Amino acid sequence: MALELIPLQPEHVPELARICHDAFASLHDRYGVPRDIADVDTAEMILSHVAGRPDYTGVVAVLDGRPVGSNFLLHADPIAGVGPITVDPALQSRGVGRELMRWVLGEAERRGIRATRLFQEAINTTSLALYSRLGFAWRGTAAAMQPAAAPTDDPAIRPLSAADLEEVRRLSEAAYGFSRAGDAAGLLAGGIPGFGRERDGRLVGYRIVSLFGHAAAETEDDLLALIAHSARHVPAPMAVFLCPLHRSDLFRRALEAGHRTLKQLSYMSYGEYAEPPGVYLPSIQC
């Protein structure tokens, strides 16, 4: 049977969640790294979140009448993000992932998006080769880190809300070179916890937790405080963050603070690219 790509529908989510869990679990177990997705329920929670947001577009690969994989394009902000992309382990290396990625790049072009980003599992040489052949360029490496919680709350840090989105826009534009306020709005509306740090009555840093969240701050001190504080308030798996390794001082300080390295991921871009100029923590997509 020919592979068919169809728009994601809510009824696809349970089976796609099983595929998502099995695909990541088989990869992580094979190489002995901690699992990102503990169980199928967690996978379903993730896919339900992205499938329910209007700033994501999802596609399902169907073979012989059944879903065998999926992919998503996040288009909340000027720079688009890819993923999560997963393929049934029984059908990997058979071209399904390639077609899902081609669809995402086509969708970005249809929307007039000129820059697309993703993070790729460094242990997965197959996907590294695939993305490179499709035109993605390697830009750097990040460490996924499990944070150590601060012994006490930071009095300068408070919960982040939709009222802070203009400040999130300002901070993210300074750190990344583009606004991430659109994605921040979707994350907060979906119940993902966020925190902001204030100084002299203004926001000087924010962090939205989970691998799908992101952070930006005026200084590394602000960012490290947000990491440690937020780890006190969310479950350990949700507190994991990505630290760009080219910011060697930040990584060293994170290690000195007791944050533990879990694995490495490769940052890749398609289309226009400029190095982020400020202090930030990327999301798993962008």
NUVO-312653 format. One record per residue (C-alpha): residue in three letters; x, y, z; residue number from 1. Coordinates in nm, 4 decimals, decimal comma, always signed. Example, Ala and Ser with C-alpha at 12.3 -4.5 7.8 and 13.67 -1.06 7.14 Angstrom:
residues 2
NODE / ALA / +1,2300 / -0,4500 / +0,7800 / 1
NODE / SER / +1,3670 / -0,1060 / +0,7140 / 2
//
This chain:
residues 286
NODE / MET / +0,0000 / +0,0000 / +0,0000 / 1
NODE / ALA / +0,1148 / +0,3554 / -0,0728 / 2
NODE / LEU / +0,1920 / +0,5814 / +0,2196 / 3
NODE / GLU / -0,0711 / +0,8522 / +0,2691 / 4
NODE / LEU / -0,0295 / +1,1780 / +0,4612 / 5
NODE / ILE / -0,3484 / +1,3168 / +0,6153 / 6
NODE / PRO / -0,4303 / +1,6045 / +0,8542 / 7
NODE / LEU / -0,4186 / +1,5182 / +1,2219 / 8
NODE / GLN / -0,7576 / +1,4546 / +1,3837 / 9
NODE / PRO / -0,8327 / +1,4174 / +1,7581 / 10
NODE / GLU / -0,9171 / +1,0494 / +1,7153 / 11
NODE / HIS / -0,5604 / +0,9830 / +1,5972 / 12
NODE / VAL / -0,4020 / +1,0967 / +1,9242 / 13
NODE / PRO / -0,4243 / +0,7738 / +2,1318 / 14
NODE / GLU / -0,2544 / +0,5581 / +1,8675 / 15
NODE / LEU / -0,0012 / +0,8288 / +1,7847 / 16
NODE / ALA / +0,0775 / +0,8571 / +2,1567 / 17
NODE / ARG / +0,1590 / +0,4857 / +2,1665 / 18
NODE / ILE / +0,3857 / +0,5258 / +1,8635 / 19
NODE / CYS / +0,5498 / +0,8360 / +2,0141 / 20
NODE / HIS / +0,6251 / +0,6560 / +2,3407 / 21
NODE / ASP / +0,7504 / +0,3382 / +2,1718 / 22
NODE / ALA / +0,9706 / +0,5274 / +1,9252 / 23
NODE / PHE / +1,1488 / +0,7360 / +2,1876 / 24
NODE / ALA / +1,1649 / +0,4517 / +2,4417 / 25
NODE / SER / +1,3256 / +0,2138 / +2,1938 / 26
NODE / LEU / +1,5865 / +0,4754 / +2,0953 / 27
NODE / HIS / +1,6708 / +0,5794 / +2,4492 / 28
NODE / ASP / +1,6805 / +0,2238 / +2,5851 / 29
NODE / ARG / +1,9065 / +0,1120 / +2,3000 / 30
NODE / TYR / +2,1676 / +0,3726 / +2,3942 / 31
NODE / GLY / +2,1144 / +0,3692 / +2,7691 / 32
NODE / VAL / +2,0016 / +0,7293 / +2,8093 / 33
NODE / PRO / +1,7111 / +0,8411 / +3,0316 / 34
NODE / ARG / +1,3715 / +0,8336 / +2,8650 / 35
NODE / ASP / +1,2137 / +1,1677 / +2,7782 / 36
NODE / ILE / +0,8647 / +1,0120 / +2,7845 / 37
NODE / ALA / +0,8027 / +0,7810 / +3,0784 / 38
NODE / ASP / +0,4809 / +0,6172 / +2,9580 / 39
NODE / VAL / +0,2022 / +0,6299 / +2,6998 / 40
NODE / ASP / -0,0093 / +0,8578 / +2,9197 / 41
NODE / THR / +0,2687 / +1,1189 / +2,9157 / 42
NODE / ALA / +0,2952 / +1,0892 / +2,5375 / 43
NODE / GLU / -0,0807 / +1,1368 / +2,5047 / 44
NODE / MET / -0,0663 / +1,4451 / +2,7262 / 45
NODE / ILE / +0,2074 / +1,5949 / +2,5048 / 46
NODE / LEU / +0,0315 / +1,5183 / +2,1766 / 47
NODE / SER / -0,3041 / +1,6362 / +2,3100 / 48
NODE / HIS / -0,1433 / +1,9692 / +2,3993 / 49
NODE / VAL / +0,0142 / +2,0283 / +2,0580 / 50
NODE / ALA / -0,2864 / +1,8893 / +1,8680 / 51
NODE / GLY / -0,5156 / +2,1254 / +2,0563 / 52
NODE / ARG / -0,3239 / +2,4416 / +1,9735 / 53
NODE / PRO / -0,4109 / +2,6458 / +1,6628 / 54
NODE / ASP / -0,0446 / +2,7483 / +1,6211 / 55
NODE / TYR / +0,0580 / +2,3868 / +1,5519 / 56
NODE / THR / -0,0249 / +2,1971 / +1,2341 / 57
NODE / GLY / +0,0001 / +1,8192 / +1,2518 / 58
NODE / VAL / +0,0203 / +1,5491 / +0,9878 / 59
NODE / VAL / -0,0323 / +1,1735 / +1,0168 / 60
NODE / ALA / +0,1358 / +0,9058 / +0,8062 / 61
NODE / VAL / -0,1123 / +0,6266 / +0,7261 / 62
NODE / LEU / -0,0119 / +0,2888 / +0,5833 / 63
NODE / ASP / -0,2602 / +0,0148 / +0,5071 / 64
NODE / GLY / -0,5324 / +0,2100 / +0,6828 / 65
NODE / ARG / -0,3525 / +0,2656 / +1,0149 / 66
NODE / PRO / -0,1434 / +0,5522 / +1,1536 / 67
NODE / VAL / +0,2291 / +0,4762 / +1,1563 / 68
NODE / GLY / +0,3790 / +0,8154 / +1,2429 / 69
NODE / SER / +0,3247 / +1,1873 / +1,2825 / 70
NODE / ASN / +0,4954 / +1,5232 / +1,2695 / 71
NODE / PHE / +0,4123 / +1,8806 / +1,3701 / 72
NODE / LEU / +0,5033 / +2,2338 / +1,2670 / 73
NODE / LEU / +0,4945 / +2,5045 / +1,5345 / 74
NODE / HIS / +0,4221 / +2,8390 / +1,3646 / 75
NODE / ALA / +0,3383 / +3,0624 / +1,6612 / 76
NODE / ASP / +0,6276 / +3,3032 / +1,5996 / 77
NODE / PRO / +0,8483 / +3,4203 / +1,3078 / 78
NODE / ILE / +1,0804 / +3,1183 / +1,3432 / 79
NODE / ALA / +0,9027 / +2,7833 / +1,3082 / 80
NODE / GLY / +0,9817 / +2,4685 / +1,5058 / 81
NODE / VAL / +0,9555 / +2,1041 / +1,3994 / 82
NODE / GLY / +0,8286 / +1,8134 / +1,6029 / 83
NODE / PRO / +0,7668 / +1,5973 / +1,7799 / 84
NODE / ILE / +0,8255 / +1,3619 / +1,4866 / 85
NODE / THR / +0,7850 / +0,9892 / +1,5530 / 86
NODE / VAL / +0,7538 / +0,6747 / +1,3424 / 87
NODE / ASP / +0,6441 / +0,3291 / +1,4535 / 88
NODE / PRO / +0,9684 / +0,1432 / +1,5402 / 89
NODE / ALA / +0,8594 / -0,1472 / +1,3185 / 90
NODE / LEU / +0,8608 / +0,0844 / +1,0141 / 91
NODE / GLN / +1,1625 / +0,3038 / +1,0765 / 92
NODE / SER / +1,4262 / +0,3441 / +0,8020 / 93
NODE / ARG / +1,1609 / +0,2816 / +0,5349 / 94
NODE / GLY / +1,1084 / +0,6399 / +0,4205 / 95
NODE / VAL / +0,8165 / +0,7354 / +0,6491 / 96
NODE / GLY / +1,0203 / +0,9914 / +0,8421 / 97
NODE / ARG / +1,1497 / +1,1443 / +0,5196 / 98
NODE / GLU / +0,7953 / +1,1999 / +0,3898 / 99
NODE / LEU / +0,6845 / +1,3497 / +0,7224 / 100
NODE / MET / +0,9768 / +1,5919 / +0,7145 / 101
NODE / ARG / +0,9131 / +1,6854 / +0,3521 / 102
NODE / TRP / +0,5547 / +1,7647 / +0,4422 / 103
NODE / VAL / +0,6633 / +1,9939 / +0,7287 / 104
NODE / LEU / +0,9047 / +2,1839 / +0,5044 / 105
NODE / GLY / +0,6321 / +2,2178 / +0,2438 / 106
NODE / GLU / +0,3892 / +2,3468 / +0,5055 / 107
NODE / ALA / +0,6433 / +2,6046 / +0,6205 / 108
NODE / GLU / +0,6873 / +2,7200 / +0,2611 / 109
NODE / ARG / +0,3100 / +2,7404 / +0,2108 / 110
NODE / ARG / +0,2894 / +2,9657 / +0,5149 / 111
NODE / GLY / +0,5699 / +3,1897 / +0,3936 / 112
NODE / ILE / +0,8000 / +3,0890 / +0,6798 / 113
NODE / ARG / +1,1634 / +3,1597 / +0,5962 / 114
NODE / ALA / +1,3359 / +2,9921 / +0,8926 / 115
NODE / THR / +1,2697 / +2,6545 / +1,0572 / 116
NODE / ARG / +1,4534 / +2,4943 / +1,3495 / 117
NODE / LEU / +1,4675 / +2,1632 / +1,5351 / 118
NODE / PHE / +1,6664 / +1,9683 / +1,7921 / 119
NODE / GLN / +1,7895 / +1,6272 / +1,6888 / 120
NODE / GLU / +1,8876 / +1,3412 / +1,9229 / 121
NODE / ALA / +2,2673 / +1,3243 / +1,8889 / 122
NODE / ILE / +2,2621 / +0,9449 / +1,9358 / 123
NODE / ASN / +2,0343 / +0,9044 / +1,6340 / 124
NODE / THR / +2,2725 / +0,9144 / +1,3381 / 125
NODE / THR / +1,9933 / +0,8087 / +1,1015 / 126
NODE / SER / +1,7870 / +1,1225 / +1,1652 / 127
NODE / LEU / +2,1008 / +1,3389 / +1,1549 / 128
NODE / ALA / +2,1728 / +1,2123 / +0,8034 / 129
NODE / LEU / +1,8096 / +1,2501 / +0,6960 / 130
NODE / TYR / +1,7753 / +1,6102 / +0,8136 / 131
NODE / SER / +2,1082 / +1,7041 / +0,6588 / 132
NODE / ARG / +2,0054 / +1,5569 / +0,3225 / 133
NODE / LEU / +1,6823 / +1,7556 / +0,3361 / 134
NODE / GLY / +1,8769 / +2,0808 / +0,3746 / 135
NODE / PHE / +1,9058 / +2,1328 / +0,7503 / 136
NODE / ALA / +2,2398 / +2,2635 / +0,8779 / 137
NODE / TRP / +2,3977 / +2,1737 / +1,2119 / 138
NODE / ARG / +2,4350 / +2,4870 / +1,4251 / 139
NODE / GLY / +2,5411 / +2,3657 / +1,7671 / 140
NODE / THR / +2,4896 / +2,1238 / +2,0538 / 141
NODE / ALA / +2,2873 / +2,1497 / +2,3723 / 142
NODE / ALA / +2,2964 / +1,9434 / +2,6891 / 143
NODE / ALA / +1,9685 / +1,8190 / +2,8327 / 144
NODE / MET / +2,0094 / +1,8749 / +3,2056 / 145
NODE / GLN / +1,8227 / +1,7659 / +3,5171 / 146
NODE / PRO / +1,8244 / +2,0654 / +3,7514 / 147
NODE / ALA / +1,8946 / +2,0592 / +4,1217 / 148
NODE / ALA / +1,6264 / +2,2495 / +4,3095 / 149
NODE / ALA / +1,7200 / +2,5571 / +4,5096 / 150
NODE / PRO / +1,7048 / +2,5016 / +4,8885 / 151
NODE / THR / +1,4571 / +2,7900 / +4,9249 / 152
NODE / ASP / +1,2355 / +2,9980 / +4,7002 / 153
NODE / ASP / +1,3806 / +3,3085 / +4,5394 / 154
NODE / PRO / +1,1675 / +3,6046 / +4,6597 / 155
NODE / ALA / +1,2295 / +3,7845 / +4,3295 / 156
NODE / ILE / +1,0623 / +3,5037 / +4,1310 / 157
NODE / ARG / +0,6872 / +3,4704 / +4,0823 / 158
NODE / PRO / +0,4505 / +3,2768 / +3,8555 / 159
NODE / LEU / +0,4375 / +3,3937 / +3,4946 / 160
NODE / SER / +0,1008 / +3,4877 / +3,3436 / 161
NODE / ALA / -0,0521 / +3,6078 / +3,0189 / 162
NODE / ALA / -0,0169 / +3,9638 / +3,1520 / 163
NODE / ASP / +0,3619 / +3,9226 / +3,1140 / 164
NODE / LEU / +0,3589 / +3,8381 / +2,7430 / 165
NODE / GLU / +0,4731 / +4,1818 / +2,6298 / 166
NODE / GLU / +0,7752 / +4,1490 / +2,8592 / 167
NODE / VAL / +0,8313 / +3,7952 / +2,7279 / 168
NODE / ARG / +0,8335 / +3,9424 / +2,3783 / 169
NODE / ARG / +1,0936 / +4,2016 / +2,4804 / 170
NODE / LEU / +1,3189 / +3,9514 / +2,6593 / 171
NODE / SER / +1,2954 / +3,6854 / +2,3895 / 172
NODE / GLU / +1,3691 / +3,9323 / +2,1087 / 173
NODE / ALA / +1,6836 / +4,0418 / +2,2918 / 174
NODE / ALA / +1,7950 / +3,6842 / +2,3625 / 175
NODE / TYR / +1,6954 / +3,4939 / +2,0470 / 176
NODE / GLY / +1,6728 / +3,7711 / +1,7920 / 177
NODE / PHE / +1,2995 / +3,7089 / +1,7450 / 178
NODE / SER / +0,9859 / +3,7049 / +1,9593 / 179
NODE / ARG / +0,8721 / +3,3874 / +2,1327 / 180
NODE / ALA / +0,5653 / +3,5477 / +2,2856 / 181
NODE / GLY / +0,3264 / +3,3570 / +2,0589 / 182
NODE / ASP / +0,4534 / +3,0195 / +2,1719 / 183
NODE / ALA / +0,4682 / +3,1413 / +2,5325 / 184
NODE / ALA / +0,0995 / +3,2346 / +2,5113 / 185
NODE / GLY / +0,0107 / +2,8861 / +2,3867 / 186
NODE / LEU / +0,2158 / +2,7136 / +2,6551 / 187
NODE / LEU / +0,0699 / +2,9192 / +2,9387 / 188
NODE / ALA / -0,2845 / +2,8783 / +2,8068 / 189
NODE / GLY / -0,2248 / +2,5027 / +2,8015 / 190
NODE / GLY / -0,1387 / +2,4994 / +3,1701 / 191
NODE / ILE / +0,2415 / +2,4720 / +3,1366 / 192
NODE / PRO / +0,3979 / +2,6448 / +3,4409 / 193
NODE / GLY / +0,6087 / +2,9539 / +3,3916 / 194
NODE / PHE / +0,8115 / +3,1776 / +3,6217 / 195
NODE / GLY / +0,9375 / +3,5342 / +3,5985 / 196
NODE / ARG / +1,2175 / +3,7105 / +3,7868 / 197
NODE / GLU / +1,1834 / +4,0780 / +3,8729 / 198
NODE / ARG / +1,4336 / +4,3503 / +3,9599 / 199
NODE / ASP / +1,3523 / +4,7146 / +4,0258 / 200
NODE / GLY / +0,9893 / +4,6517 / +3,9408 / 201
NODE / ARG / +1,0432 / +4,4987 / +3,5973 / 202
NODE / LEU / +1,0764 / +4,1483 / +3,4534 / 203
NODE / VAL / +1,4412 / +4,0562 / +3,3880 / 204
NODE / GLY / +1,3937 / +3,6918 / +3,2998 / 205
NODE / TYR / +1,1339 / +3,4215 / +3,2411 / 206
NODE / ARG / +1,1256 / +3,0451 / +3,2170 / 207
NODE / ILE / +0,8412 / +2,8260 / +3,0920 / 208
NODE / VAL / +0,9230 / +2,4746 / +3,2067 / 209
NODE / SER / +0,9349 / +2,1377 / +3,0227 / 210
NODE / LEU / +1,1349 / +2,0547 / +2,7124 / 211
NODE / PHE / +0,8694 / +2,2365 / +2,5080 / 212
NODE / GLY / +0,9208 / +2,5499 / +2,7160 / 213
NODE / HIS / +1,1949 / +2,8106 / +2,6825 / 214
NODE / ALA / +1,3635 / +3,0880 / +2,8774 / 215
NODE / ALA / +1,5348 / +3,4223 / +2,8305 / 216
NODE / ALA / +1,6994 / +3,6582 / +3,0770 / 217
NODE / GLU / +1,9119 / +3,9683 / +3,1004 / 218
NODE / THR / +2,1924 / +3,7886 / +3,2855 / 219
NODE / GLU / +2,3129 / +3,4340 / +3,3502 / 220
NODE / ASP / +2,2478 / +3,4914 / +3,7214 / 221
NODE / ASP / +1,8816 / +3,5578 / +3,6432 / 222
NODE / LEU / +1,8587 / +3,2481 / +3,4263 / 223
NODE / LEU / +2,0263 / +3,0180 / +3,6802 / 224
NODE / ALA / +1,7995 / +3,1492 / +3,9552 / 225
NODE / LEU / +1,4935 / +3,0704 / +3,7439 / 226
NODE / ILE / +1,6181 / +2,7164 / +3,6731 / 227
NODE / ALA / +1,6790 / +2,6353 / +4,0395 / 228
NODE / HIS / +1,3589 / +2,8005 / +4,1627 / 229
NODE / SER / +1,1331 / +2,6338 / +3,9054 / 230
NODE / ALA / +1,2805 / +2,2913 / +3,9915 / 231
NODE / ARG / +1,1266 / +2,3320 / +4,3396 / 232
NODE / HIS / +0,7768 / +2,3650 / +4,1951 / 233
NODE / VAL / +0,7417 / +2,1086 / +3,9147 / 234
NODE / PRO / +0,7982 / +1,7312 / +3,8893 / 235
NODE / ALA / +1,1586 / +1,6376 / +3,8082 / 236
NODE / PRO / +1,0878 / +1,5126 / +3,4509 / 237
NODE / MET / +0,9178 / +1,8437 / +3,3649 / 238
NODE / ALA / +1,2055 / +2,0503 / +3,5064 / 239
NODE / VAL / +1,4625 / +1,9246 / +3,2501 / 240
NODE / PHE / +1,6126 / +2,2055 / +3,0406 / 241
NODE / LEU / +1,8423 / +2,2468 / +2,7390 / 242
NODE / CYS / +2,1694 / +2,4338 / +2,7896 / 243
NODE / PRO / +2,3501 / +2,5552 / +2,4734 / 244
NODE / LEU / +2,7054 / +2,4233 / +2,5026 / 245
NODE / HIS / +2,8614 / +2,7100 / +2,3090 / 246
NODE / ARG / +2,7759 / +2,9204 / +2,6147 / 247
NODE / SER / +3,0542 / +2,7466 / +2,8052 / 248
NODE / ASP / +3,0399 / +2,9724 / +3,1117 / 249
NODE / LEU / +2,6681 / +2,9074 / +3,1538 / 250
NODE / PHE / +2,7174 / +2,5312 / +3,1187 / 251
NODE / ARG / +3,0044 / +2,5329 / +3,3682 / 252
NODE / ARG / +2,8016 / +2,7332 / +3,6171 / 253
NODE / ALA / +2,5075 / +2,4972 / +3,5699 / 254
NODE / LEU / +2,7313 / +2,2026 / +3,6545 / 255
NODE / GLU / +2,8691 / +2,3847 / +3,9595 / 256
NODE / ALA / +2,5106 / +2,4450 / +4,0750 / 257
NODE / GLY / +2,4516 / +2,0693 / +4,0763 / 258
NODE / HIS / +2,2544 / +2,0376 / +3,7537 / 259
NODE / ARG / +2,3194 / +1,6989 / +3,5944 / 260
NODE / THR / +2,3831 / +1,6306 / +3,2243 / 261
NODE / LEU / +2,1556 / +1,3640 / +3,0765 / 262
NODE / LYS / +2,2424 / +1,3659 / +2,7052 / 263
NODE / GLN / +2,3287 / +1,5866 / +2,4081 / 264
NODE / LEU / +2,1124 / +1,7140 / +2,1240 / 265
NODE / SER / +2,2046 / +1,8795 / +1,7948 / 266
NODE / TYR / +2,0528 / +2,2154 / +1,7001 / 267
NODE / MET / +1,9702 / +2,2351 / +1,3274 / 268
NODE / SER / +1,8238 / +2,5049 / +1,1058 / 269
NODE / TYR / +1,6601 / +2,5263 / +0,7646 / 270
NODE / GLY / +1,6485 / +2,8539 / +0,5747 / 271
NODE / GLU / +1,7599 / +3,1830 / +0,7232 / 272
NODE / TYR / +1,9715 / +3,1679 / +1,0388 / 273
NODE / ALA / +2,1324 / +3,4099 / +1,2821 / 274
NODE / GLU / +2,3099 / +3,3144 / +1,6043 / 275
NODE / PRO / +2,0992 / +3,4034 / +1,9128 / 276
NODE / PRO / +2,2723 / +3,7050 / +2,0720 / 277
NODE / GLY / +2,1587 / +3,6839 / +2,4336 / 278
NODE / VAL / +2,1046 / +3,4651 / +2,7410 / 279
NODE / TYR / +1,8470 / +3,1925 / +2,6772 / 280
NODE / LEU / +1,7382 / +2,8311 / +2,7085 / 281
NODE / PRO / +1,5903 / +2,6911 / +2,3866 / 282
NODE / SER / +1,2884 / +2,4627 / +2,3578 / 283
NODE / ILE / +1,3129 / +2,1135 / +2,2112 / 284
NODE / GLN / +1,1843 / +2,2587 / +1,8833 / 285
NODE / CYS / +1,3461 / +2,5995 / +1,8490 / 286
//
